[in-house]
């Protein structure tokens, strides 16, 4: 197996795995983050649905953590559970946005905040 890592313009990393007969490439965007209004909407959802008591599905990894304002919920090293993220890129900027929230078995209790409908 040969793995090649290429860093391009400090915006993302391309990982290429040439094991077997196929070429698999994925782009990892760990140095970009979600917009602040989406982070606020996720926080509002967490608070309004009793996030401290959620039943996470995959052990200790991927718990929603708002203690660090710069944490990236879409990070490839520790993505938050229940979220799907999509990268949007333009000539001047790149950022993640939350494309899907899937928390059906997490024991959410409460109401959905208005910010979820506005920003996500």
C-alpha positions as CSV (number, residue, x, y, z in Angstrom):
1,X,0.0,0.0,0.0
2,X,1.3,3.4,-0.9
3,X,-0.2,6.5,0.7
4,X,0.7,9.9,-0.7
5,X,-0.1,13.1,1.2
6,X,0.0,16.5,-0.6
7,X,-0.7,19.8,1.1
8,X,-2.0,22.4,-1.4
9,X,-2.1,26.1,-0.5
10,X,-2.8,25.4,3.2
11,X,-6.5,24.9,2.5
12,X,-6.7,21.1,2.4
13,X,-4.9,17.9,2.3
14,X,-5.4,15.2,-0.4
15,X,-4.9,11.6,0.7
16,X,-4.4,9.1,-2.0
17,X,-4.4,5.4,-1.3
18,X,-3.2,3.2,-4.2
19,X,-3.7,-0.2,-2.5
20,X,-5.1,-2.9,-4.8
21,X,-6.2,-2.0,-8.3
22,X,-8.2,1.2,-7.5
23,X,-7.2,4.7,-6.8
24,X,-9.1,6.3,-3.9
25,X,-8.7,10.0,-3.2
26,X,-10.3,12.1,-0.5
27,X,-9.9,15.7,0.5
28,X,-9.5,16.5,4.2
29,X,-10.2,20.1,5.1
30,X,-9.1,20.3,8.8
31,X,-8.0,24.0,8.8
32,X,-11.4,25.4,7.7
33,X,-14.5,25.6,9.9
34,X,-18.2,26.3,9.9
35,X,-19.6,29.8,9.9
36,X,-20.3,31.3,13.4
37,X,-24.1,31.4,12.8
38,X,-24.1,27.6,12.2
39,X,-22.0,27.0,15.3
40,X,-24.6,29.1,17.2
41,X,-27.5,27.2,15.8
42,X,-25.8,23.9,16.8
43,X,-25.3,25.3,20.3
44,X,-28.9,26.4,20.5
45,X,-30.0,22.9,19.4
46,X,-27.7,21.3,22.0
47,X,-29.0,23.5,24.8
48,X,-32.7,23.3,23.9
49,X,-32.7,19.5,23.5
50,X,-30.8,18.8,26.8
51,X,-27.5,18.0,25.1
52,X,-25.8,17.1,28.4
53,X,-28.0,13.9,28.5
54,X,-27.7,12.8,24.9
55,X,-27.0,9.2,24.3
56,X,-24.0,9.2,22.0
57,X,-23.7,6.3,19.6
58,X,-19.9,5.8,19.1
59,X,-18.4,5.9,22.5
60,X,-16.3,8.9,23.6
61,X,-15.4,10.2,20.2
62,X,-17.4,13.0,18.5
63,X,-19.2,14.4,21.5
64,X,-20.4,18.0,20.8
65,X,-18.1,20.3,22.7
66,X,-18.6,24.0,22.9
67,X,-15.8,24.8,25.4
68,X,-13.3,25.7,22.6
69,X,-14.8,28.4,20.2
70,X,-12.4,27.2,17.5
71,X,-13.2,23.5,17.6
72,X,-14.2,22.2,14.2
73,X,-17.3,19.9,14.4
74,X,-16.4,18.7,10.8
75,X,-12.8,17.8,11.6
76,X,-11.7,14.5,10.1
77,X,-9.8,13.7,13.3
78,X,-12.8,14.1,15.6
79,X,-16.1,14.9,13.8
80,X,-19.1,15.5,15.9
81,X,-21.6,12.7,15.9
82,X,-24.8,13.1,14.0
83,X,-23.5,15.7,11.5
84,X,-22.7,15.5,7.8
85,X,-20.6,18.4,6.5
86,X,-20.0,19.7,3.1
87,X,-17.2,22.0,1.9
88,X,-18.0,25.1,0.0
89,X,-15.1,26.7,-1.9
90,X,-14.8,29.9,-3.8
91,X,-11.8,31.8,-5.1
92,X,-11.4,33.7,-1.9
93,X,-12.7,31.4,0.8
94,X,-13.5,27.8,1.9
95,X,-15.7,26.7,4.7
96,X,-17.8,23.8,5.9
97,X,-21.5,24.0,6.2
98,X,-23.7,21.5,8.0
99,X,-25.6,19.6,5.3
100,X,-27.4,17.1,7.5
101,X,-28.2,16.5,11.2
102,X,-29.0,12.9,12.2
103,X,-29.8,12.6,15.9
104,X,-32.8,10.3,15.9
105,X,-31.5,7.9,18.6
106,X,-29.7,10.3,20.8
107,X,-32.4,10.9,23.4
108,X,-33.1,14.5,22.5
109,X,-35.7,16.1,24.8
110,X,-37.1,19.6,24.2
111,X,-37.9,21.8,21.3
112,X,-36.1,22.7,18.2
113,X,-34.7,26.3,18.3
114,X,-35.7,28.8,15.7
115,X,-32.0,29.2,14.7
116,X,-31.9,25.7,13.3
117,X,-34.5,26.6,10.7
118,X,-32.8,29.9,9.9
119,X,-29.2,28.9,9.5
120,X,-28.9,25.1,8.9
